[in-house]
Amino acid sequence: MGYCDRVSYRPGDTVRLAVSTTAARWRAELVRLRALAIPSAGVERRQERVVAVAPIGGDGIDQQTVVGSYVRVDDLPGAGAEGLVVSLAAMPTRPGDGAQELLAHGCPQEGSGWAVGLDAEGRFTLRVATGSGLTEVVAGLVPQAGCWYELTAVIGGRAGRTLALTVALAGTFEANHVVRPPTPAHTASTTLAGDPVPGAGPFFWACAGTGTTGAPVRCYDGRIESPILVADATAAGTRAELVRHPALLAHWDLAAAIGPTGIARTALVADVGPGELHGTAVHHPQRAVRSSGWTGDVADFRFAARQYAALHFHRDDMTDCGWQFQGELVLPPELRSGVYALELTDTAGGRDTVPVFVAPPEGTATAPVLLVLPTNSYLAYGNDHVGVDSPRTQVWSQMVPTLDDFELFRDARRELGYSLYEAHADGSGVCYSSWRRPLLTLRERVYDHNAPVWQFTGDMQLVDWLDRTGREVDIVTDHDLHAEGVGLLARYRAVLTGTHPEYPSLEMLRAYEEYVATGGRLIYTGGNGMYWVTGYDPCDDQVIEIRRWGGTQAWLAEPGEYHLGFTGHLGGIWRFNGRAPQKTFGVGFVAAGNPGASAGYRRVATDPAVAWVFAGLTREYFGGYGVSGGAAGLEIDSVSPLLGTSPDAVVLASSVGHGDDMLEARENFNMTSRVLGGARNPRVHADLVLVPREGGGAVVSTGSIAFAGALYDLAGQTEISRLLGTVLDRFVAGLPVLDTPT
């Protein structure tokens, strides 16, 4: 397996490659991908080696991935002769699932430092190393998962002094998952057997340390709210009182990071105490989450920072594999924009294909057409295990999932991180996804629970078609568009989207709208696009964030946690942010189904002004077959004047013949209802639409993920191929989008 250091490159850039193999040696050569294999359709892989770039290689390393989020604080002083008070609030989400550490400085079991955590039974514990051995107290109050507790640990400075842990119920009615009966605070105490041995090395939250391998151990699942350390064991009072104590050592105020545009320094855990002992968050523990004081009256963390002063840790968080980069290659300055890959082989016969997306040189266009690959969608679906884990898969496909060796391998390598369609082990949804790992879902494979082709393999059908029909194209990624905006699109006569651009950022949506509003020509070749509100980590654009609510979704964000921590935007779907895709693209998500429920289009437009679209098509019904069933399938979009489709939009064709396995999106009917499928529900259809804009701009939307799957036919050009070619050539030529009657 391998991965590169980022998602997108330009000619002249250096590509860094990390490889993991148990073989003695590995080798990588750069190839340009023209087509990926689709065995069921007879499509073969087409690629060519880039001879200007010499192969690279190296010794095999079986690289290990570090998993589990935590915070690391360097240079924390050890507890002195006056002792220490530790105060925090905690909300465990998996108490009783093994020993876990909330805060740890040193390793008491090995003879130094102290730790506050949970024992294997789920009880809060305090352990301190002394010169006479380990001293430990265990609180009798057993925590309830999803509820808040106030913890105060008192560590005396010398032998014979008090070691005590007080645990009290905390949290508002709204902040806790269940109602608990009134219970008095519980204090467990003893005396220190000897003088405490000061902790050495880093201070950790949510783990005991990183061990000899660099992996966190005794990881914690749950939330921690703003810990406070006071270097005086006689200090007393609430956390609000302790922060004013003259012996305050540190106060990590998690509310301090929240600003008007979200959390700008996502890895920084700021200490507002006198020592500025700032911490570093590793593997993106979730931010912008409710803390113990959440009252439910404010749902936007930016306007109630104190109510969101917490981090949510998961032992299965992972946003950077951290592998050693073993090889580098420089892309030639003259390299054409396109989809490339590093073909990996090893001496044991192992193989892998690592995509490398190459944009044109900065500030230039080297072709009249631009294809924007939806790399945010690749991240959202990256390494998903839904085909194995979800019982809905069998309902969706109406078959027992068929898993080949590659699918089983992917399932076995959970340490490579999850998709945004899955939940953590404590049940909370996965809201971050990172490019800094092998994305095994960007490989050709036999089985996918969504369709025979999906995401990258689906988009490569467009690349294949453009190449076979001799149309020159530049290729960029969502990341490029997010960074450069409309200035990137404006250099092209026509722009194509990918097949499923489901996860745009606000900057991307603004770029598309400004492009067509100022004369640009755009072809939306997908379905269920421009759907989920997506944000980029302001400190690392290889990581994206979503919060699911209000749409057709795999999980639901917790109450009050619908806003993205990266940007502050209200999450969910863009429709509920006033940016329904119908406003720019004419269509929006209406239904989804398996390939068997796909269908073709029937021409409905009779206006001579748009007759040019159908040049060469002799039948009213077209696109009835493709690699994913008909051209209108998998996930489909339709027009909706209520959601913003322009009155100037022209519906060219609508799909007909969907089966009942094509089901309407849940956000469209709002209440409990018998969900009718496509055979009985007139709303379930895809619209092929032309939206003319002022200044000669225009959008043509296909309204279907499966559309690109109908471009290919071993026998020759398809009807869908002819139609797309006619529209693209017209757009490139700059001809009017509406013919004037003669």
C-alpha positions, -999 to 999 in steps of 0.1 A, spaced: 0 0 0 10 36 -4 -1 72 -3 12 106 -13 18 137 8 -12 156 -7 -41 154 -31 -31 177 -60 1 186 -78 14 208 -106 41 202 -132 75 207 -115 62 197 -80 78 170 -59 56 140 -51 65 123 -18 55 87 -14 50 65 17 49 28 11 42 -2 34 51 -37 24 64 -68 40 85 -76 9 122 -69 7 120 -42 -19 94 -20 -36 94 -1 -69 71 27 -82 68 41 -117 46 70 -128 19 63 -154 -8 83 -169 -43 67 -165 -65 69 -195 -92 44 -184 -98 21 -155 -111 -14 -160 -148 -22 -158 -149 -59 -163 -187 -61 -165 -187 -37 -194 -156 -50 -211 -137 -18 -204 -100 -24 -200 -74 -3 -182 -55 20 -205 -24 37 -192 10 47 -204 43 51 -186 57 86 -182 92 79 -195 105 113 -185 103 102 -148 126 74 -137 111 47 -114 119 50 -78 123 23 -52 134 13 -17 136 -13 10 103 -26 23 90 -14 56 59 -28 72 47 6 83 25 9 114 -4 34 117 -9 52 150 -46 54 159 -64 73 187 -68 111 193 -51 128 223 -35 160 234 2 164 242 16 191 264 54 194 266 74 210 295 48 205 322 65 208 356 62 178 379 42 181 412 63 199 438 65 198 475 32 218 479 14 191 460 -12 195 432 -49 199 426 -63 187 393 -98 198 383 -118 189 351 -152 178 338 -154 145 319 -181 127 299 -170 91 293 -187 74 263 -174 39 268 -169 34 306 -161 -2 314 -145 -9 280 -110 -14 293 -88 9 314 -86 45 301 -67 76 310 -82 111 311 -50 129 322 -16 115 327 19 129 336 44 101 336 35 65 343 26 58 380 26 20 374 62 23 363 73 46 392 68 82 382 40 108 380 3 107 384 -28 98 363 -66 103 365 -86 78 345 -111 50 344 -104 14 355 -115 -16 336 -149 -16 354 -155 20 344 -148 37 378 -128 69 381 -93 64 396 -64 85 407 -30 69 408 3 84 421 38 70 421 56 75 454 90 65 466 73 36 485 53 24 455 20 31 439 -8 48 458 -43 46 443 -79 56 451 -110 45 433 -142 65 434 -174 45 442 -196 65 418 -199 45 386 -203 68 356 -232 66 331 -220 68 294 -228 102 279 -231 120 312 -209 147 328 -189 144 360 -169 170 379 -136 155 390 -112 170 416 -80 152 424 -58 163 454 -22 151 455 -3 159 486 33 169 483 49 146 508 45 112 524 15 110 548 -4 137 530 -38 133 514 -45 116 481 -81 122 473 -105 120 443 -139 136 444 -165 128 418 -197 147 415 -226 147 391 -223 176 366 -239 189 335 -272 205 326 -304 185 318 -297 193 281 -260 183 282 -265 148 296 -279 119 277 -300 105 305 -316 118 337 -297 105 368 -311 103 403 -296 129 428 -264 114 441 -241 132 466 -205 138 456 -182 108 464 -147 112 477 -122 84 479 -91 92 499 -60 78 515 -26 89 526 5 88 504 28 59 512 58 79 503 69 112 487 54 115 452 78 109 424 73 138 399 62 130 364 86 135 336 81 139 299 50 151 281 16 155 298 -12 137 280 -49 140 277 -70 110 267 -42 85 269 -14 73 292 13 82 268 26 71 234 48 42 244 78 29 225 60 26 192 46 61 192 10 48 196 -12 61 224 -20 36 251 -50 33 275 -69 55 252 -101 73 264 -134 76 246 -153 106 257 -151 143 263 -128 164 285 -137 200 295 -110 226 303 -87 210 328 -70 231 355 -38 224 375 -30 243 407 4 237 424 -10 237 459 -28 207 474 -46 230 498 -64 249 470 -102 244 471 -133 256 453 -149 253 419 -130 255 387 -141 291 383 -125 298 417 -94 277 411 -84 297 380 -79 327 403 -56 308 427 -21 324 430 -5 289 425 -24 283 392 -1 262 371 -22 258 339 -58 264 326 -65 249 292 -95 270 283 -111 252 253 -135 281 248 -106 304 241 -100 289 206 -135 297 194 -138 327 171 -163 342 148 -152 320 119 -149 288 139 -117 274 153 -88 288 133 -59 269 150 -74 234 151 -45 216 166 -38 242 193 -50 236 229 -44 269 245 -33 273 281 -44 307 294 -25 303 326 7 320 335 30 294 320 14 292 285 18 255 285 -1 250 252 -10 216 240 -11 200 206 -42 180 195 -33 148 176 -56 130 151 -83 157 154 -103 151 185 -137 166 177 -141 202 185 -172 225 186 -189 199 208 -212 206 238 -196 208 272 -212 203 306 -228 238 307 -248 235 274 -283 249 280 -299 242 246 -308 278 240 -279 285 216 -270 259 190 -241 278 173 -209 273 193 -195 307 181 -221 325 202 -218 304 234 -181 295 236 -183 285 273 -210 260 265 -187 243 239 -154 242 259 -147 205 254 -130 180 231 -144 146 221 -118 119 219 -121 85 202 -96 57 204 -103 50 167 -96 86 155 -70 88 127 -62 117 104 -26 110 96 -11 76 92 23 91 100 42 67 77 78 74 67 80 89 33 105 68 15 106 81 -21 104 113 -40 100 121 -77 98 154 -95 71 160 -120 85 173 -153 78 210 -160 62 200 -193 39 173 -179 3 177 -191 -25 180 -167 -42 147 -161 -49 117 -139 -17 99 -131 -8 72 -107 22 56 -91 22 19 -100 37 1 -70 51 -34 -71 72 -53 -47 94 -84 -48 67 -106 -33 43 -98 -62 22 -72 -44 7 -43 -63 -10 -11 -57 -21 20 -77 -18 54 -60 -36 82 -79 -17 114 -85 -38 143 -98 -19 169 -118 -33 203 -125 -20 227 -151 8 252 -143 -4 278 -118 -24 306 -135 -26 289 -169 -50 268 -189 -36 242 -213 -69 231 -227 -103 247 -235 -121 223 -211 -117 218 -174 -128 187 -154 -131 192 -117 -126 158 -99 -147 156 -67 -119 147 -43 -140 158 -13 -164 130 -22 -134 106 -25 -125 116 11 -161 113 23 -163 77 10 -127 69 17 -121 34 31 -158 29 39 -168 -4 55 -205 1 49 -207 -29 27 -195 -51 55 -210 -33 86 -244 -21 76 -274 -43 75 -289 -16 52 -265 -28 25 -284 -60 21 -317 -42 20 -303 -17 -5 -288 -43 -29 -313 -71 -21 -285 -95 -20 -259 -108 5 -228 -87 -1 -202 -105 -22 -167 -97 -9 -135 -104 -28 -100 -106 -13 -94 -69 -18 -127 -60 0 -118 -83 29 -83 -68 31 -98 -33 33 -121 -45 60 -92 -60 80 -72 -27 79 -95 -5 100 -65 14 113 -64 32 79 -94 53 91 -131 55 84 -153 72 59 -178 99 67 -205 73 65 -196 54 96 -196 58 134 -169 56 159 -170 28 184 -189 50 209 -216 56 184 -208 92 174 -205 99 137 -172 103 119 -170 139 109 -134 143 97 -117 126 68 -80 130 57 -60 125 26 -29 115 47 -35 77 44 -40 50 18 -75 54 3 -82 19 -8 -116 30 -22 -97 48 -50 -87 15 -65 -103 -7 -91 -122 -34 -74 -147 -62 -81 -174 -53 -56 -189 -20 -44 -222 -19 -24 -233 12 -42 -227 3 -79 -203 -15 -103 -185 18 -106 -185 46 -80 -166 78 -73 -131 77 -87 -139 47 -110 -170 65 -121 -152 98 -129 -126 79 -148 -154 71 -173 -154 108 -181 -116 108 -184 -118 78 -207 -145 94 -229 -127 127 -232 -96 108 -242 -112 85 -267 -131 113 -284 -100 134 -287 -112 163 -265 -84 181 -247 -90 187 -210 -72 200 -179 -79 183 -147 -81 198 -112 -95 187 -78 -120 201 -54 -90 212 -33 -77 234 -62 -111 250 -68 -116 257 -31 -82 274 -30 -84 294 -62 -121 300 -67 -137 315 -98 -103 327 -111 -95 290 -119 -127 284 -137 -126 316 -157 -97 304 -177 -118 278 -195 -145 279 -222 -163 250 -205 -162 232 -172 -173 197 -163 -180 184 -128 -175 148 -118 -202 122 -114 -209 127 -77 -197 161 -64 -216 157 -32 -193 176 -8 -186 212 -19 -172 240 3 -188 274 3 -159 287 -18 -165 261 -44 -202 269 -47 -195 306 -50 -170 299 -77 -194 279 -98 -222 305 -94 -199 334 -103 -185 315 -133 -219 309 -149 -232 343 -139 -204 360 -158 -207 340 -191 -192 306 -181 -205 273 -195 -208 245 -170 -219 209 -174 -229 191 -142 -225 155 -152 -236 139 -119 -263 133 -93 -268 142 -57 -243 169 -61 -235 201 -42 -253 185 -12 -234 184 21 -219 215 37 -181 208 38 -153 226 54 -115 224 52 -92 225 82 -78 261 81 -44 247 91 -44 216 69 -64 215 37 -59 177 34 -86 173 61 -123 180 56 -153 182 81 -190 177 79 -219 175 104 -249 155 93 -285 165 98 -315 173 77 -306 152 47 -305 116 36 -278 106 60 -258 77 75 -258 93 110 -271 123 129 -250 149 147 -256 154 184 -281 182 193 -264 216 192 -235 202 172 -247 210 137 -221 237 130 -187 229 115 -158 236 138 -135 245 109 -157 273 95 -186 279 118 -210 273 90 -243 255 97 -237 219 86 -262 195 71 -272 201 35 -267 233 15 -304 234 9 -309 246 45 -282 272 41 -301 290 14 -279 274 -13 -301 247 -28 -282 234 -58 -313 241 -80 -304 278 -78 -272 274 -98 -275 239 -114 -312 238 -120 -316 204 -103 -312 189 -69 -312 155 -52 -345 137 -54 -340 99 -52 -315 71 -49 -316 34 -58 -296 4 -69 -285 -2 -105 -316 -23 -112 -338 7 -106 -320 29 -132 -337 41 -164 -333 60 -196 -344 95 -206 -374 106 -227 -371 138 -246 -397 164 -234 -384 197 -249 -401 207 -281 -388 243 -283 -368 247 -315 -343 269 -295 -329 238 -278 -333 213 -307 -295 215 -313 -290 195 -281 -305 164 -297 -286 165 -330 -280 130 -342 -304 114 -318 -333 97 -337 -353 83 -308 -374 100 -282 -362 76 -256 -325 72 -251 -298 62 -226 -316 31 -215 -284 11 -209 -250 16 -193 -226 0 -168 -249 10 -139 -282 2 -156 -297 31 -175 -281 66 -178 -304 79 -151 -297 60 -120 -279 54 -87 -287 89 -74 -307 113 -94 -317 150 -94 -347 169 -107 -359 205 -111 -378 223 -83 -391 258 -88 -398 259 -51 -362 253 -43 -348 278 -68 -349 263 -104 -349 293 -127 -381 300 -147 -358 303 -177 -346 267 -172 -356 243 -200 -362 206 -191 -347 188 -221 -355 153 -211 -368 134 -180 -361 98 -170 -389 72 -172 -392 36 -162 -376 36 -127 -384 6 -105 -396 8 -70 -361 4 -57 -355 40 -67 -366 58 -35 -373 94 -28 -349 114 -6 -362 117 29 -359 154 32 -385 159 4 -415 145 23 -409 157 58 -432 133 77 -437 96 83 -451 82 51 -452 51 30 -422 57 8 -432 50 -28 -406 40 -53 -400 51 -88 -426 29 -104 -454 46 -85 -440 80 -75 -441 107 -102 -416 128 -83 -389 101 -87 -372 110 -120 -341 127 -132 -342 159 -153 -318 167 -180 -320 205 -179 -305 236 -197 -303 268 -176 -294 298 -197 -277 327 -178 -271 363 -185 -241 372 -206 -241 339 -225 -235 317 -195 -253 284 -192 -255 252 -172 -265 218 -185 -272 193 -158 -276 156 -163 -291 149 -129 -276 114 -126 -246 97 -112 -250 68 -137 -249 92 -167 -212 87 -174 -217 50 -173 -237 52 -205 -210 69 -225 -192 37 -233 -202 10 -257 -179 -16 -273 -200 -13 -305 -193 24 -309 -207 58 -299 -238 58 -276 -267 82 -276 -254 97 -243 -220 101 -258 -234 119 -288 -255 142 -266 -227 151 -242 -203 157 -271 -228 180 -288 -233 201 -257 -196 203 -248 -186 213 -284 -213 240 -285 -201 253 -252 -165 253 -262 -173 270 -295 -190 298 -276 -222 295 -297 -255 308 -283 -271 283 -259 -305 291 -274 -310 291 -312 -329 321 -326 -359 310 -347 -354 316 -384 
